[in-house]
Amino acid sequence: MERYRDMQLFVALAGQPSLASAARALGVSGPTLVRAMARLEARLGVALLLRSTQGVRLTNAGDAYLADCVRLLAAVDAAEASAKGLQIQVQGTLRVCMPLLFSRYAMAPVLAGYLVRYPDVRLLARYQDAHPNLHEEGVDVAILVGELPNSSLIARPLGQVRPILCASPDYLAVHGEPRHPDELKQHRLIASADPQDPFRARARLTCSTVQGAINAAVQGAGLLQCLSYPVHEHVLSGALRQVLRDFEGPPLPVQVVYREGRHAPMRVRSFVEHCVSALRGHPAFQLA
């Protein structure tokens, strides 16, 4: 039992920035957690953790051992659930990460629908545009926009989006529609504070958020370039109009990714299937 408990503590520690925060989250003392990690490392004969003033991170051996621990613990959970007749129940805490604007324009009703369907799940949603490290950050499922780096993650495709250039019909009526990217220097450009925004260096209006830049474009302040999903409602309604479509960049995949594959807990697998069912064919992907 001690070995099993040490594995549980190690997996939980891997999702925390430090030993102290892990101990608080697990409800154990710091010395108890330190002793458990020391037992693991002594039994395996390798270092699993690198400790520094900045916190704790896994060694290469620790990363490999984490994947095995997650798989084995999930198998034990599944065996116990099966023995109890609970294999079809979905319960527990589910940690999900996604881009903020994707939640605003596509995921909010998906999350609400999932909670209605599975009332025994507690959902923790985190919003960030950068791809998270699911293992290190303790994330169960993530919605990712863009190509995946090489990884052991399981990915299910949802659709595609692309960078588009758009402006309001009122703006285009007054200033004309550009026919070539060279003509953009004659137009009012809107940018967000995102360092990746292509208009940031030469924009007349820079907004601190992408949503603010979208609002400004709808009001006729200028031309905006962004991914298609946060503006799809405005484009489909006619509030914004795409321009320079022949010069648009290539489409980017949108995927739901998770760990452990078929060994993932039922709450993870049920959420992935719910996302695939709800989002494939979503209007947010119609502009790609």
N, C-alpha and C positions, 0 to 999 in steps of 0.2 A: 504493500500500500504506500510505503514511503516513496518508492521509486515513481509510482503513478502520480502522487501528489507533487513530487519535484518536477515532473514533466508539465503538470498543469501550471505550476508557478512559473516555469520557464516560458511557456507560451504566453502567459499573461504579461510577464515582464517585457517580452519582445514588443508589445504594443504600447509601452510607456517610455517617456524620455529619460527616466532615471530610476534608480533603485528605490529612492524615497517615495516617489510618486507611485511606483508600482506597489510598494508595501501599503500605502494608504488606500489605493484602489482595491487591493485584495483583502484588506482588513487584517493583515498580519504585521508583525513587528519587523523593522529593518534587519535586525540580527537573524531572525528566522529565515528571511528571504536570502540573506547572504550565505547562511549555512546550507540552504537547499541548493544554491548555485555551486557552492564549493563541492558538495557531494556529487553533483552531476559531473563536474569537470574532473574530479578525482576518479570517478568510476569509468569515464570515457577516455581519460588520459589526454585530453585536448582542452584548449582554452575556448570557451564558448562566447565570452564577453570581453569587450575592451572597455575599461573604465577610465574616465578622464574628468577634468573639472567641468567639461561641457555636458557630461552625462554618460550614458551607457549605450554602446552599439554592439551588434553581433559581429563576430569573426566570420570568415568564410565557412569554417566548420559549424559555427552557430547557426548560420543561414540554412545549411543543409540539414542540421539536426532539427531545426524549427519545422521545416517542411514535413519531416518524418513524424515529429510529435503531433502536429496538427492532424495528419492523416490517421495516426493510431488512436488519438483521443476521439476523433470523430467516429471511428469504427466502434470504439467502446460505447460511445453515446448511442449509436445506432443499434447496437446489440441490446443494450439495456432497454431502449425504447421498444424494440421488437418484442422483448420478453414481457414487457408490461402492456403490450397491445397498443402502444402509442405511436407506431410507425407513421401513421397518416396525420398526426397532429403537428401543428406548426406553432411554435412558442419560443420565447426567449427574447434577447436583445439583438437587434440587427443594426449594424453600423454601415451607413451608406454615404458615399461621397460623389458629388456631381458639380458641374459648373453652375454658378449662381443663375445666370440668365437662362440656362437650359431648364432649370427648375421653374423659373418664372413662366416660360412660354410653353413648356411641354410636360414637366415632371410633377408639378403640384397636384393635378387631379389623379395622376398615377399613384402617388404616395397615399392620397386620401382613400382611393379605391382599395388599395392593398390593406390598409388598416381596418376598413370596414369588413373586408373578406376574412382577415385573420386577426381577430380581436385579442388574441393572446400574445401578439408580438409587440414589443416596445421598440420603436424605430428612432434611431439617432441619426439625423441628417446633417452632413457637413458640406459646405459650399466652397469650392476653390477651382480655379481654372487649370492650375498645374496638375499634372498626373501624380496621384499619391503613390507611395510605396505601400501596398496593401499589407505586406508582412510587417514592416517596421512601424506602421502607423495604426495597426489594429483595425483596418477597414475590411469589412466582409464583402461588400459589393461596391463597384464604382461605375459611373457612366463616364466614358472617356471620348473626347472628340480629337481625332487625329490618329496617325499611325502609332501602333504599339511598339515599344522597344522589345528586343528579344527577352522573353520571360517565360515563366512556367504558368502564367495566368491562363485561365480558360476564358475565351471571348466569344460572345454571341452578337452578331451584327444586328443593328436596329435600322440603319439607314445611312444617308450621306448628306453632308452639307458642303457649302463652298463659300469662299469670300466673294461678295458681290458689291457693286457700286450702285448707290441709289440716291434719289433726291425726291422732293415733293413735286407734284405737277405744277404748283404755283411757282416754285423756284425755276423750274425748267422753262415755263412760259415766259418768264422775265429774262433769264440769262441764256437760254438756249441749251440744247442737249449736245454734250461733247461727242464727237465721232471718233476720236483717237486719243489715247492717253496723253499725248503731247499738249492737247488743248486744256488739260486740267489746270495748268498754270494761270489760265485766264478765269478760273472759277473760284468761288468761295468754298473752302474745304473745312470740314468738321472732323476733329480728332478726339479720341479719348486719351486719358493719361497712360494707357497701356503702352509699355515700351515697344511692343510689336506693331503698333498702329502705323501704317505706311504714310499717313498724312501728318504725323505728329510734328515733324520738323518745319512744315510749311503751312500748317492750318491757321486760318484766321480765328477760328473758335476752337478751343480745347476744353473738353469737359472732363471732370474727374472720374466719371464712370461711363461705361459703354451705354447704359440706359439713358443717361443724360444726353449723350451725343445723338442717340436715336430720337429722343424727344425734340431736340433742336432741328434735326433734319425734317421731321414731320411738320414742324412749324415754318419750314421754308428757309432755314438759315444757311443751307448750302448742301454740298455733296458729301456723302458719308460712305466709307468702306468698312464693312464688318462681315462676320459670318452670317449666313442666310437665316439660321434658325431664330435669332432674336428679332428679326424684322419681317418674318414670314407673314404675320397677321397684317401688318401695314401694307406689304406688297400685294397680298391677295385681295385686300379691301380697296386698293387704289390710292391709299394715303401716301405711299412711296412708289416710285417707279424705277425699275432697274435700267441702267445705262451701260454702254460699253460691254455688252454681253459677249461679244466675240473675243474679248480680252480677259475674261474671267479666269481665275486660277483653277487648278484641278480640284475635283471633289475630295472631301475628307471623310473617312468612315466615322460613324458614331457606333460605339459598342458598349455592351454591358459586360463587365469582366468580374471574375471572382476566383477564389482559390479552391483547391481540394477536389474539383471535378465532381464525380459521382459520390465522393465521400463527404461532400459539403453537407452541413446540417439542413434539415428540411426548410427552415426559415430562409436560408440562402437560396436554395433551389427554387422554392416557391416564388420568391421575389424576382429572381431572374426570369422565370417563365411568365410571371405577371407583366414584367417590363416588355418582354418580346411580344406578347399578345397585344398589349395596349399601345405600343409605340411603332410597330411596323406599319407603314402606310400612313403615319401621322402627317398632318399638313406641314409641320416644321421641315419635313424632308422633301417637299414638293418643288422647291426652287433649285435643287441640286441637279 
